[in-house]
Amino acid sequence: MIVPAGGWLFLMSMSDAEPGNEGPRRVSKKELYDAFADGWEVESIQPARCEIHPEFTEMKFSEGGPKMWFAAFRRRG
């Protein structure tokens, strides 16, 4: 087991609220809840933004940076 019982996992993923389809696949809040339904407590899933590396500025994302999810999960057990 990579994360022991009581351990935390912090995750940033592209939000389905981000328009377009360039870059990483968009993930819904429900998908995150579903993916961590077994063996995890969902402590928090909050909207966030991230900066883009200058090498990838030709991709079109929302002004202010792509819309993301910042999630915190705690391993049960």
N, C-alpha and C positions, 0 to 999 in steps of 0.2 A: 504494500500500500504506500503510495507516494505521500499522501497527506494523512497523518495519524489521527485517531479519534480526538476530537477537541481542537484539531488544527484548522487553520484558516486558509481559504483560497480567495485571492483578489483577481478580478477579471475585467478587462476592458474589451468591449466588442462593438463593432459598427451597429448603430441603431437602424431599425427599419424606418425611422422618421427621416433619415437622410435620403434626399431625392437622388434619382439616377441609379446607375448600376456599375459605375467605374469603381475600382478598388475592391476591398473585401466584401464578402456577402453580408447583406443586412440581416440582423437578427431581431426578432420581436422579444418583448419582455416575457410573453407567455412561453416562448421557446426556451428562455433561460430557466424559468420556473420548472418547466417540464424536464429539461436536461438534468437538473439537480434535485429532482423529486425524491429519488431513492438514496438514502444515506447522508443527506445534507440538510442543513437548516439554511434557508435563504434569509440572511440577516438584512440585506439592503440591495436594491437595484435602483440606481439613480441616473438621471440624464447627465451627460457630461459632454465636453468638447475636447479635441486634441489638436495639436499643431502638426502640420505636414512638413516633412523633410523637403528642403528646396528642390531636390532632384525630382520630386513628384508634383510640383506645382502646376504642371500642364493638365492634371486631372481636375475636374470641376466638382468642388464640394461646396457646401453651404458657407456663406460668409461667416467668419468667426471660427472656422474649422469644422470638420465633419461632426455630425451628431453621433454620439456614442452612448453606450451603457457602461457605468462603473458598478460592478457587483461585488458583494462580499458574501461568501458562503462559509459555514462552519460544519466540519465533518462530525456526524453523529457517532455514537458508540462508546 
